Amino acid sequence: FDNYDPLSWGTMKEYQFDYPNPVIQLIDNKTNEILYTVRIEGNSFAPHAPVDKEFTIKAGKDSPDNVIQANARAKK
């Protein structure tokens, strides 16, 4: 994500996790398509996503098994 920042994207709130390096997944609520799945470094993450859509955010230690927020939106 270091070099990927389209103008149509924004940032969601930062999420804190009780374990290090979780796997995070964003799913487009309208199409049910996975936008991305990443393993982060550390225990906090503020997802980036298109501002005009709603997403489900999932996370887990080894796979994104738990929904941490439904209907999440990014803001500019």
PyMOL Python script that loads the backbone (N, CA, C, O; Angstrom):
from pymol import cmd

cmd.read_pdbstr("""\
ATOM      1  N   PHE A   1       0.797  -1.198   0.000  1.00  0.00           N
ATOM      2  CA  PHE A   1       0.000   0.000   0.000  1.00  0.00           C
ATOM      3  C   PHE A   1       0.842   1.265   0.000  1.00  0.00           C
ATOM      4  O   PHE A   1       0.304   2.360  -0.163  1.00  0.00           O
ATOM      5  N   ASP A   2       2.136   1.137   0.177  1.00  0.00           N
ATOM      6  CA  ASP A   2       2.994   2.316   0.265  1.00  0.00           C
ATOM      7  C   ASP A   2       2.874   3.222  -0.945  1.00  0.00           C
ATOM      8  O   ASP A   2       2.892   4.444  -0.801  1.00  0.00           O
ATOM      9  N   ASN A   3       2.755   2.659  -2.117  1.00  0.00           N
ATOM     10  CA  ASN A   3       2.718   3.447  -3.343  1.00  0.00           C
ATOM     11  C   ASN A   3       1.353   3.441  -4.014  1.00  0.00           C
ATOM     12  O   ASN A   3       1.235   3.851  -5.169  1.00  0.00           O
ATOM     13  N   TYR A   4       0.323   2.985  -3.315  1.00  0.00           N
ATOM     14  CA  TYR A   4      -1.003   2.891  -3.918  1.00  0.00           C
ATOM     15  C   TYR A   4      -1.973   3.757  -3.129  1.00  0.00           C
ATOM     16  O   TYR A   4      -2.373   3.393  -2.023  1.00  0.00           O
ATOM     17  N   ASP A   5      -2.351   4.896  -3.687  1.00  0.00           N
ATOM     18  CA  ASP A   5      -3.251   5.820  -3.013  1.00  0.00           C
ATOM     19  C   ASP A   5      -4.099   6.565  -4.036  1.00  0.00           C
ATOM     20  O   ASP A   5      -3.883   7.757  -4.257  1.00  0.00           O
ATOM     21  N   PRO A   6      -5.073   5.882  -4.675  1.00  0.00           N
ATOM     22  CA  PRO A   6      -5.921   6.548  -5.665  1.00  0.00           C
ATOM     23  C   PRO A   6      -6.680   7.725  -5.049  1.00  0.00           C
ATOM     24  O   PRO A   6      -6.981   7.717  -3.855  1.00  0.00           O
ATOM     25  N   LEU A   7      -6.982   8.716  -5.851  1.00  0.00           N
ATOM     26  CA  LEU A   7      -7.707   9.897  -5.381  1.00  0.00           C
ATOM     27  C   LEU A   7      -9.103   9.555  -4.874  1.00  0.00           C
ATOM     28  O   LEU A   7      -9.639  10.260  -4.020  1.00  0.00           O
ATOM     29  N   SER A   8      -9.695   8.481  -5.391  1.00  0.00           N
ATOM     30  CA  SER A   8     -11.051   8.095  -5.001  1.00  0.00           C
ATOM     31  C   SER A   8     -11.091   7.282  -3.701  1.00  0.00           C
ATOM     32  O   SER A   8     -12.162   6.859  -3.268  1.00  0.00           O
ATOM     33  N   TRP A   9      -9.939   7.067  -3.085  1.00  0.00           N
ATOM     34  CA  TRP A   9      -9.875   6.276  -1.860  1.00  0.00           C
ATOM     35  C   TRP A   9      -9.708   7.173  -0.646  1.00  0.00           C
ATOM     36  O   TRP A   9      -9.197   8.289  -0.739  1.00  0.00           O
ATOM     37  N   GLY A  10     -10.148   6.664   0.489  1.00  0.00           N
ATOM     38  CA  GLY A  10      -9.978   7.357   1.756  1.00  0.00           C
ATOM     39  C   GLY A  10      -9.549   6.361   2.816  1.00  0.00           C
ATOM     40  O   GLY A  10      -9.196   5.223   2.507  1.00  0.00           O
ATOM     41  N   THR A  11      -9.580   6.793   4.061  1.00  0.00           N
ATOM     42  CA  THR A  11      -9.127   5.973   5.176  1.00  0.00           C
ATOM     43  C   THR A  11     -10.287   5.715   6.131  1.00  0.00           C
ATOM     44  O   THR A  11     -11.129   6.583   6.359  1.00  0.00           O
ATOM     45  N   MET A  12     -10.313   4.518   6.678  1.00  0.00           N
ATOM     46  CA  MET A  12     -11.299   4.170   7.701  1.00  0.00           C
ATOM     47  C   MET A  12     -10.668   4.403   9.071  1.00  0.00           C
ATOM     48  O   MET A  12      -9.488   4.742   9.170  1.00  0.00           O
ATOM     49  N   LYS A  13     -11.451   4.221  10.114  1.00  0.00           N
ATOM     50  CA  LYS A  13     -10.907   4.387  11.459  1.00  0.00           C
ATOM     51  C   LYS A  13      -9.843   3.325  11.720  1.00  0.00           C
ATOM     52  O   LYS A  13      -9.796   2.295  11.047  1.00  0.00           O
ATOM     53  N   GLU A  14      -9.001   3.588  12.698  1.00  0.00           N
ATOM     54  CA  GLU A  14      -7.943   2.636  13.041  1.00  0.00           C
ATOM     55  C   GLU A  14      -8.500   1.572  13.983  1.00  0.00           C
ATOM     56  O   GLU A  14      -9.211   1.884  14.939  1.00  0.00           O
ATOM     57  N   TYR A  15      -8.173   0.337  13.707  1.00  0.00           N
ATOM     58  CA  TYR A  15      -8.594  -0.796  14.523  1.00  0.00           C
ATOM     59  C   TYR A  15      -7.392  -1.321  15.296  1.00  0.00           C
ATOM     60  O   TYR A  15      -6.287  -1.396  14.759  1.00  0.00           O
ATOM     61  N   GLN A  16      -7.608  -1.683  16.553  1.00  0.00           N
ATOM     62  CA  GLN A  16      -6.584  -2.255  17.422  1.00  0.00           C
ATOM     63  C   GLN A  16      -6.901  -3.735  17.630  1.00  0.00           C
ATOM     64  O   GLN A  16      -8.063  -4.122  17.754  1.00  0.00           O
ATOM     65  N   PHE A  17      -5.857  -4.547  17.666  1.00  0.00           N
ATOM     66  CA  PHE A  17      -6.024  -5.990  17.830  1.00  0.00           C
ATOM     67  C   PHE A  17      -5.268  -6.463  19.064  1.00  0.00           C
ATOM     68  O   PHE A  17      -4.257  -5.874  19.446  1.00  0.00           O
ATOM     69  N   ASP A  18      -5.764  -7.531  19.686  1.00  0.00           N
ATOM     70  CA  ASP A  18      -5.155  -8.073  20.900  1.00  0.00           C
ATOM     71  C   ASP A  18      -3.993  -9.012  20.607  1.00  0.00           C
ATOM     72  O   ASP A  18      -3.419  -9.594  21.527  1.00  0.00           O
ATOM     73  N   TYR A  19      -3.648  -9.161  19.354  1.00  0.00           N
ATOM     74  CA  TYR A  19      -2.574 -10.060  18.952  1.00  0.00           C
ATOM     75  C   TYR A  19      -1.793  -9.393  17.823  1.00  0.00           C
ATOM     76  O   TYR A  19      -2.336  -8.556  17.102  1.00  0.00           O
ATOM     77  N   PRO A  20      -0.523  -9.759  17.668  1.00  0.00           N
ATOM     78  CA  PRO A  20       0.301  -9.110  16.642  1.00  0.00           C
ATOM     79  C   PRO A  20       0.066  -9.687  15.248  1.00  0.00           C
ATOM     80  O   PRO A  20      -0.288 -10.856  15.089  1.00  0.00           O
ATOM     81  N   ASN A  21       0.271  -8.839  14.250  1.00  0.00           N
ATOM     82  CA  ASN A  21       0.315  -9.243  12.841  1.00  0.00           C
ATOM     83  C   ASN A  21      -0.929  -9.982  12.339  1.00  0.00           C
ATOM     84  O   ASN A  21      -0.802 -11.054  11.747  1.00  0.00           O
ATOM     85  N   PRO A  22      -2.124  -9.435  12.562  1.00  0.00           N
ATOM     86  CA  PRO A  22      -3.328 -10.119  12.086  1.00  0.00           C
ATOM     87  C   PRO A  22      -3.476 -10.067  10.566  1.00  0.00           C
ATOM     88  O   PRO A  22      -2.860  -9.243   9.890  1.00  0.00           O
ATOM     89  N   VAL A  23      -4.304 -10.963  10.054  1.00  0.00           N
ATOM     90  CA  VAL A  23      -4.694 -10.960   8.645  1.00  0.00           C
ATOM     91  C   VAL A  23      -5.987 -10.154   8.553  1.00  0.00           C
ATOM     92  O   VAL A  23      -6.948 -10.425   9.274  1.00  0.00           O
ATOM     93  N   ILE A  24      -6.005  -9.154   7.656  1.00  0.00           N
ATOM     94  CA  ILE A  24      -7.149  -8.258   7.492  1.00  0.00           C
ATOM     95  C   ILE A  24      -7.730  -8.448   6.096  1.00  0.00           C
ATOM     96  O   ILE A  24      -6.991  -8.593   5.123  1.00  0.00           O
ATOM     97  N   GLN A  25      -9.053  -8.446   6.005  1.00  0.00           N
ATOM     98  CA  GLN A  25      -9.715  -8.584   4.704  1.00  0.00           C
ATOM     99  C   GLN A  25     -10.849  -7.563   4.598  1.00  0.00           C
ATOM    100  O   GLN A  25     -11.624  -7.379   5.536  1.00  0.00           O
ATOM    101  N   LEU A  26     -10.931  -6.905   3.439  1.00  0.00           N
ATOM    102  CA  LEU A  26     -12.037  -5.992   3.134  1.00  0.00           C
ATOM    103  C   LEU A  26     -12.880  -6.598   2.033  1.00  0.00           C
ATOM    104  O   LEU A  26     -12.362  -6.999   0.991  1.00  0.00           O
ATOM    105  N   ILE A  27     -14.195  -6.665   2.266  1.00  0.00           N
ATOM    106  CA  ILE A  27     -15.134  -7.239   1.311  1.00  0.00           C
ATOM    107  C   ILE A  27     -16.157  -6.171   0.937  1.00  0.00           C
ATOM    108  O   ILE A  27     -16.762  -5.552   1.812  1.00  0.00           O
ATOM    109  N   ASP A  28     -16.347  -5.959  -0.358  1.00  0.00           N
ATOM    110  CA  ASP A  28     -17.336  -5.007  -0.869  1.00  0.00           C
ATOM    111  C   ASP A  28     -18.727  -5.551  -0.549  1.00  0.00           C
ATOM    112  O   ASP A  28     -19.069  -6.652  -0.981  1.00  0.00           O
ATOM    113  N   ASN A  29     -19.526  -4.804   0.194  1.00  0.00           N
ATOM    114  CA  ASN A  29     -20.852  -5.288   0.596  1.00  0.00           C
ATOM    115  C   ASN A  29     -21.811  -5.465  -0.570  1.00  0.00           C
ATOM    116  O   ASN A  29     -22.666  -6.350  -0.527  1.00  0.00           O
ATOM    117  N   LYS A  30     -21.694  -4.655  -1.601  1.00  0.00           N
ATOM    118  CA  LYS A  30     -22.623  -4.736  -2.731  1.00  0.00           C
ATOM    119  C   LYS A  30     -22.327  -5.939  -3.626  1.00  0.00           C
ATOM    120  O   LYS A  30     -23.244  -6.655  -4.028  1.00  0.00           O
ATOM    121  N   THR A  31     -21.053  -6.161  -3.938  1.00  0.00           N
ATOM    122  CA  THR A  31     -20.680  -7.223  -4.874  1.00  0.00           C
ATOM    123  C   THR A  31     -20.197  -8.492  -4.185  1.00  0.00           C
ATOM    124  O   THR A  31     -20.084  -9.539  -4.824  1.00  0.00           O
ATOM    125  N   ASN A  32     -19.911  -8.410  -2.890  1.00  0.00           N
ATOM    126  CA  ASN A  32     -19.338  -9.509  -2.116  1.00  0.00           C
ATOM    127  C   ASN A  32     -17.934  -9.897  -2.599  1.00  0.00           C
ATOM    128  O   ASN A  32     -17.447 -10.985  -2.290  1.00  0.00           O
ATOM    129  N   GLU A  33     -17.294  -9.013  -3.348  1.00  0.00           N
ATOM    130  CA  GLU A  33     -15.931  -9.261  -3.821  1.00  0.00           C
ATOM    131  C   GLU A  33     -14.928  -8.816  -2.766  1.00  0.00           C
ATOM    132  O   GLU A  33     -15.143  -7.832  -2.059  1.00  0.00           O
ATOM    133  N   ILE A  34     -13.834  -9.555  -2.672  1.00  0.00           N
ATOM    134  CA  ILE A  34     -12.758  -9.199  -1.760  1.00  0.00           C
ATOM    135  C   ILE A  34     -11.924  -8.099  -2.409  1.00  0.00           C
ATOM    136  O   ILE A  34     -11.394  -8.280  -3.505  1.00  0.00           O
ATOM    137  N   LEU A  35     -11.811  -6.955  -1.727  1.00  0.00           N
ATOM    138  CA  LEU A  35     -10.987  -5.860  -2.225  1.00  0.00           C
ATOM    139  C   LEU A  35      -9.517  -6.183  -1.989  1.00  0.00           C
ATOM    140  O   LEU A  35      -8.688  -6.039  -2.888  1.00  0.00           O
ATOM    141  N   TYR A  36      -9.199  -6.621  -0.770  1.00  0.00           N
ATOM    142  CA  TYR A  36      -7.842  -7.089  -0.490  1.00  0.00           C
ATOM    143  C   TYR A  36      -7.815  -7.881   0.806  1.00  0.00           C
ATOM    144  O   TYR A  36      -8.685  -7.746   1.666  1.00  0.00           O
ATOM    145  N   THR A  37      -6.791  -8.708   0.915  1.00  0.00           N
ATOM    146  CA  THR A  37      -6.475  -9.451   2.129  1.00  0.00           C
ATOM    147  C   THR A  37      -4.990  -9.259   2.373  1.00  0.00           C
ATOM    148  O   THR A  37      -4.176  -9.540   1.493  1.00  0.00           O
ATOM    149  N   VAL A  38      -4.626  -8.782   3.561  1.00  0.00           N
ATOM    150  CA  VAL A  38      -3.220  -8.531   3.882  1.00  0.00           C
ATOM    151  C   VAL A  38      -2.928  -8.964   5.309  1.00  0.00           C
ATOM    152  O   VAL A  38      -3.812  -8.972   6.165  1.00  0.00           O
ATOM    153  N   ARG A  39      -1.677  -9.322   5.549  1.00  0.00           N
ATOM    154  CA  ARG A  39      -1.202  -9.510   6.916  1.00  0.00           C
ATOM    155  C   ARG A  39      -0.465  -8.230   7.280  1.00  0.00           C
ATOM    156  O   ARG A  39       0.492  -7.840   6.611  1.00  0.00           O
ATOM    157  N   ILE A  40      -0.921  -7.582   8.346  1.00  0.00           N
ATOM    158  CA  ILE A  40      -0.283  -6.330   8.745  1.00  0.00           C
ATOM    159  C   ILE A  40       0.854  -6.605   9.722  1.00  0.00           C
ATOM    160  O   ILE A  40       0.931  -7.675  10.326  1.00  0.00           O
ATOM    161  N   GLU A  41       1.719  -5.637   9.862  1.00  0.00           N
ATOM    162  CA  GLU A  41       2.798  -5.714  10.841  1.00  0.00           C
ATOM    163  C   GLU A  41       2.386  -4.871  12.042  1.00  0.00           C
ATOM    164  O   GLU A  41       2.086  -3.686  11.899  1.00  0.00           O
ATOM    165  N   GLY A  42       2.371  -5.472  13.208  1.00  0.00           N
ATOM    166  CA  GLY A  42       1.940  -4.765  14.410  1.00  0.00           C
ATOM    167  C   GLY A  42       0.550  -5.193  14.829  1.00  0.00           C
ATOM    168  O   GLY A  42       0.073  -6.260  14.442  1.00  0.00           O
ATOM    169  N   ASN A  43      -0.107  -4.346  15.634  1.00  0.00           N
ATOM    170  CA  ASN A  43      -1.448  -4.710  16.105  1.00  0.00           C
ATOM    171  C   ASN A  43      -2.482  -3.607  15.877  1.00  0.00           C
ATOM    172  O   ASN A  43      -3.526  -3.598  16.529  1.00  0.00           O
ATOM    173  N   SER A  44      -2.201  -2.672  14.952  1.00  0.00           N
ATOM    174  CA  SER A  44      -3.198  -1.661  14.596  1.00  0.00           C
ATOM    175  C   SER A  44      -3.171  -1.418  13.095  1.00  0.00           C
ATOM    176  O   SER A  44      -2.137  -1.563  12.442  1.00  0.00           O
ATOM    177  N   PHE A  45      -4.340  -1.043  12.559  1.00  0.00           N
ATOM    178  CA  PHE A  45      -4.450  -0.858  11.110  1.00  0.00           C
ATOM    179  C   PHE A  45      -5.633   0.041  10.802  1.00  0.00           C
ATOM    180  O   PHE A  45      -6.713  -0.127  11.368  1.00  0.00           O
ATOM    181  N   ALA A  46      -5.426   1.002   9.898  1.00  0.00           N
ATOM    182  CA  ALA A  46      -6.498   1.861   9.389  1.00  0.00           C
ATOM    183  C   ALA A  46      -6.675   1.524   7.914  1.00  0.00           C
ATOM    184  O   ALA A  46      -5.880   1.973   7.088  1.00  0.00           O
ATOM    185  N   PRO A  47      -7.695   0.746   7.562  1.00  0.00           N
ATOM    186  CA  PRO A  47      -7.881   0.327   6.171  1.00  0.00           C
ATOM    187  C   PRO A  47      -8.105   1.501   5.217  1.00  0.00           C
ATOM    188  O   PRO A  47      -8.704   2.512   5.585  1.00  0.00           O
ATOM    189  N   HIS A  48      -7.627   1.352   4.016  1.00  0.00           N
ATOM    190  CA  HIS A  48      -7.869   2.291   2.920  1.00  0.00           C
ATOM    191  C   HIS A  48      -8.830   1.613   1.950  1.00  0.00           C
ATOM    192  O   HIS A  48      -8.730   0.412   1.699  1.00  0.00           O
ATOM    193  N   ALA A  49      -9.767   2.400   1.404  1.00  0.00           N
ATOM    194  CA  ALA A  49     -10.772   1.842   0.500  1.00  0.00           C
ATOM    195  C   ALA A  49     -11.447   2.972  -0.273  1.00  0.00           C
ATOM    196  O   ALA A  49     -11.320   4.138   0.100  1.00  0.00           O
ATOM    197  N   PRO A  50     -12.168   2.633  -1.353  1.00  0.00           N
ATOM    198  CA  PRO A  50     -12.934   3.645  -2.078  1.00  0.00           C
ATOM    199  C   PRO A  50     -13.965   4.307  -1.156  1.00  0.00           C
ATOM    200  O   PRO A  50     -14.587   3.636  -0.332  1.00  0.00           O
ATOM    201  N   VAL A  51     -14.141   5.626  -1.299  1.00  0.00           N
ATOM    202  CA  VAL A  51     -15.026   6.363  -0.384  1.00  0.00           C
ATOM    203  C   VAL A  51     -16.510   6.160  -0.665  1.00  0.00           C
ATOM    204  O   VAL A  51     -17.332   6.429   0.210  1.00  0.00           O
ATOM    205  N   ASP A  52     -16.875   5.701  -1.841  1.00  0.00           N
ATOM    206  CA  ASP A  52     -18.293   5.620  -2.202  1.00  0.00           C
ATOM    207  C   ASP A  52     -18.899   4.234  -2.011  1.00  0.00           C
ATOM    208  O   ASP A  52     -19.935   3.931  -2.604  1.00  0.00           O
ATOM    209  N   LYS A  53     -18.278   3.394  -1.202  1.00  0.00           N
ATOM    210  CA  LYS A  53     -18.771   2.028  -1.012  1.00  0.00           C
ATOM    211  C   LYS A  53     -18.767   1.657   0.460  1.00  0.00           C
ATOM    212  O   LYS A  53     -18.117   2.309   1.278  1.00  0.00           O
ATOM    213  N   GLU A  54     -19.512   0.587   0.790  1.00  0.00           N
ATOM    214  CA  GLU A  54     -19.511   0.031   2.139  1.00  0.00           C
ATOM    215  C   GLU A  54     -18.802  -1.314   2.119  1.00  0.00           C
ATOM    216  O   GLU A  54     -18.899  -2.072   1.154  1.00  0.00           O
ATOM    217  N   PHE A  55     -18.087  -1.594   3.203  1.00  0.00           N
ATOM    218  CA  PHE A  55     -17.284  -2.804   3.281  1.00  0.00           C
ATOM    219  C   PHE A  55     -17.507  -3.531   4.593  1.00  0.00           C
ATOM    220  O   PHE A  55     -17.862  -2.933   5.609  1.00  0.00           O
ATOM    221  N   THR A  56     -17.290  -4.835   4.546  1.00  0.00           N
ATOM    222  CA  THR A  56     -17.187  -5.644   5.744  1.00  0.00           C
ATOM    223  C   THR A  56     -15.705  -5.864   5.982  1.00  0.00           C
ATOM    224  O   THR A  56     -14.965  -6.231   5.069  1.00  0.00           O
ATOM    225  N   ILE A  57     -15.275  -5.636   7.221  1.00  0.00           N
ATOM    226  CA  ILE A  57     -13.874  -5.828   7.583  1.00  0.00           C
ATOM    227  C   ILE A  57     -13.793  -7.070   8.449  1.00  0.00           C
ATOM    228  O   ILE A  57     -14.487  -7.192   9.458  1.00  0.00           O
ATOM    229  N   LYS A  58     -12.931  -7.991   8.036  1.00  0.00           N
ATOM    230  CA  LYS A  58     -12.724  -9.229   8.778  1.00  0.00           C
ATOM    231  C   LYS A  58     -11.264  -9.302   9.198  1.00  0.00           C
ATOM    232  O   LYS A  58     -10.393  -8.727   8.546  1.00  0.00           O
ATOM    233  N   ALA A  59     -11.000 -10.015  10.295  1.00  0.00           N
ATOM    234  CA  ALA A  59      -9.631 -10.152  10.780  1.00  0.00           C
ATOM    235  C   ALA A  59      -9.478 -11.461  11.541  1.00  0.00           C
ATOM    236  O   ALA A  59     -10.458 -12.065  11.976  1.00  0.00           O
ATOM    237  N   GLY A  60      -8.229 -11.885  11.693  1.00  0.00           N
ATOM    238  CA  GLY A  60      -7.920 -13.078  12.462  1.00  0.00           C
ATOM    239  C   GLY A  60      -6.429 -13.272  12.580  1.00  0.00           C
ATOM    240  O   GLY A  60      -5.650 -12.598  11.905  1.00  0.00           O
ATOM    241  N   LYS A  61      -6.027 -14.201  13.443  1.00  0.00           N
ATOM    242  CA  LYS A  61      -4.596 -14.460  13.643  1.00  0.00           C
ATOM    243  C   LYS A  61      -3.947 -15.067  12.409  1.00  0.00           C
ATOM    244  O   LYS A  61      -2.888 -14.613  11.976  1.00  0.00           O
ATOM    245  N   ASP A  62      -4.572 -16.088  11.842  1.00  0.00           N
ATOM    246  CA  ASP A  62      -3.990 -16.777  10.688  1.00  0.00           C
ATOM    247  C   ASP A  62      -4.843 -16.678   9.433  1.00  0.00           C
ATOM    248  O   ASP A  62      -4.353 -16.920   8.330  1.00  0.00           O
ATOM    249  N   SER A  63      -6.099 -16.330   9.589  1.00  0.00           N
ATOM    250  CA  SER A  63      -6.998 -16.103   8.454  1.00  0.00           C
ATOM    251  C   SER A  63      -8.099 -15.152   8.927  1.00  0.00           C
ATOM    252  O   SER A  63      -8.378 -15.086  10.124  1.00  0.00           O
ATOM    253  N   PRO A  64      -8.725 -14.421   8.015  1.00  0.00           N
ATOM    254  CA  PRO A  64      -9.729 -13.432   8.411  1.00  0.00           C
ATOM    255  C   PRO A  64     -11.086 -14.072   8.719  1.00  0.00           C
ATOM    256  O   PRO A  64     -12.023 -13.968   7.928  1.00  0.00           O
ATOM    257  N   ASP A  65     -11.179 -14.729   9.868  1.00  0.00           N
ATOM    258  CA  ASP A  65     -12.371 -15.490  10.230  1.00  0.00           C
ATOM    259  C   ASP A  65     -13.436 -14.684  10.974  1.00  0.00           C
ATOM    260  O   ASP A  65     -14.595 -15.098  11.024  1.00  0.00           O
ATOM    261  N   ASN A  66     -13.063 -13.544  11.551  1.00  0.00           N
ATOM    262  CA  ASN A  66     -13.982 -12.796  12.406  1.00  0.00           C
ATOM    263  C   ASN A  66     -14.356 -11.453  11.789  1.00  0.00           C
ATOM    264  O   ASN A  66     -13.484 -10.690  11.373  1.00  0.00           O
ATOM    265  N   VAL A  67     -15.643 -11.171  11.733  1.00  0.00           N
ATOM    266  CA  VAL A  67     -16.103  -9.858  11.271  1.00  0.00           C
ATOM    267  C   VAL A  67     -15.855  -8.868  12.402  1.00  0.00           C
ATOM    268  O   VAL A  67     -16.349  -9.049  13.515  1.00  0.00           O
ATOM    269  N   ILE A  68     -15.081  -7.814  12.109  1.00  0.00           N
ATOM    270  CA  ILE A  68     -14.850  -6.794  13.135  1.00  0.00           C
ATOM    271  C   ILE A  68     -15.712  -5.560  12.901  1.00  0.00           C
ATOM    272  O   ILE A  68     -15.955  -4.791  13.831  1.00  0.00           O
ATOM    273  N   GLN A  69     -16.180  -5.361  11.660  1.00  0.00           N
ATOM    274  CA  GLN A  69     -17.160  -4.309  11.392  1.00  0.00           C
ATOM    275  C   GLN A  69     -17.839  -4.573  10.062  1.00  0.00           C
ATOM    276  O   GLN A  69     -17.194  -4.911   9.069  1.00  0.00           O
ATOM    277  N   ALA A  70     -19.150  -4.412  10.062  1.00  0.00           N
ATOM    278  CA  ALA A  70     -19.934  -4.462   8.828  1.00  0.00           C
ATOM    279  C   ALA A  70     -20.305  -3.028   8.463  1.00  0.00           C
ATOM    280  O   ALA A  70     -20.383  -2.164   9.336  1.00  0.00           O
ATOM    281  N   ASN A  71     -20.532  -2.778   7.196  1.00  0.00           N
ATOM    282  CA  ASN A  71     -20.952  -1.457   6.716  1.00  0.00           C
ATOM    283  C   ASN A  71     -19.955  -0.350   7.042  1.00  0.00           C
ATOM    284  O   ASN A  71     -20.350   0.768   7.371  1.00  0.00           O
ATOM    285  N   ALA A  72     -18.677  -0.657   6.951  1.00  0.00           N
ATOM    286  CA  ALA A  72     -17.624   0.341   7.179  1.00  0.00           C
ATOM    287  C   ALA A  72     -17.447   1.198   5.933  1.00  0.00           C
ATOM    288  O   ALA A  72     -17.560   0.710   4.809  1.00  0.00           O
ATOM    289  N   ARG A  73     -17.169   2.479   6.146  1.00  0.00           N
ATOM    290  CA  ARG A  73     -16.954   3.416   5.038  1.00  0.00           C
ATOM    291  C   ARG A  73     -15.656   4.183   5.262  1.00  0.00           C
ATOM    292  O   ARG A  73     -15.298   4.523   6.389  1.00  0.00           O
ATOM    293  N   ALA A  74     -14.966   4.446   4.161  1.00  0.00           N
ATOM    294  CA  ALA A  74     -13.759   5.270   4.212  1.00  0.00           C
ATOM    295  C   ALA A  74     -14.146   6.737   4.080  1.00  0.00           C
ATOM    296  O   ALA A  74     -15.159   7.067   3.463  1.00  0.00           O
ATOM    297  N   LYS A  75     -13.335   7.610   4.663  1.00  0.00           N
ATOM    298  CA  LYS A  75     -13.541   9.058   4.563  1.00  0.00           C
ATOM    299  C   LYS A  75     -12.281   9.697   4.009  1.00  0.00           C
ATOM    300  O   LYS A  75     -11.169   9.226   4.248  1.00  0.00           O
ATOM    301  N   LYS A  76     -12.472  10.772   3.268  1.00  0.00           N
ATOM    302  CA  LYS A  76     -11.336  11.530   2.723  1.00  0.00           C
ATOM    303  C   LYS A  76     -10.655  12.301   3.808  1.00  0.00           C
ATOM    304  O   LYS A  76      -9.677  13.000   3.548  1.00  0.00           O
TER     305      LYS A  76
END
""", "prot")
cmd.dss("prot")
cmd.show_as("cartoon", "prot")
cmd.util.cbc("prot")
cmd.orient("prot")
